[in-house]
Amino acid sequence: MTTQIFIQEENKALIYDNEQLDEFKSLVSELGLKCNNVKDGEKSPIPFMWMDAQMVRAFQLICPKKDKIEDYRLEIPLEILQNVKLCKVENYIDWIEVWSNQKDPDPFAIGYVYKTDEDRQKKYTWSATPYLIGRWGAEDKTIAELIQIAMRIASQRISNYCASEIAKLTSWKTCPDIWAGRYLQNGDSEASAAIGAGNNDLIDLPF
């Protein structure tokens, strides 16, 4: 099993080096910054990798199952647990999830930080910034490689969907009477969608 921890190199020293940490805090305050790697009211910047929208969508395709880490029932390596503890001790993260899938787990540990104190108080989970804490499993892959895997998954799903839709449309085109009968007899949902999407003009009425 391999384990990856996604601490940004430029932030490593700030975890334990008080002199650099003090300089960081001083500069943030002096410049009036609201860096997205600083949690309001905390003493140090979040050292883990911020996840952009592309990463979030890619990793959700690879590992669509989400569990609070407290509810995750499979193996979690020691190094991941050490960094989960770091998150809790330093109060970097508001909550942590494990993203996985049933066929080929290789899970991700994802930490979330509420964007504002109000969001935190009201538990607006939709308004939170995700951070990539770690990943573990059979293979050690880069972020770029993982995004390519997600690209293949998305491409295959689009291809499968197109094939299914083409087959359905072909059936509608070649056997419209059968589908019309299904609609009239039992309100078939697919036939209903086709009828609703079609031209509403009354054509060739016998009266």
Protein Blocks (a to p, Z undefined) as FASTA:
>chain_A
ZZdddddfklmmmmmmmklmmmmmmmmmmnopacfkbcehiabdcfbdcddfklmmmmmm
mmmcccdfklpcbdcdfklmmmmmmmmmnomafbdcddddfklnopaddddddfbfklmm
nopaklccdddfbdcdjbdcdfklmmmmmmmmmmmmmmmmmmmmmmmmmmmmmmmmlmmm
mmmmnopaklmmmmmmmcfbdehiaZZ
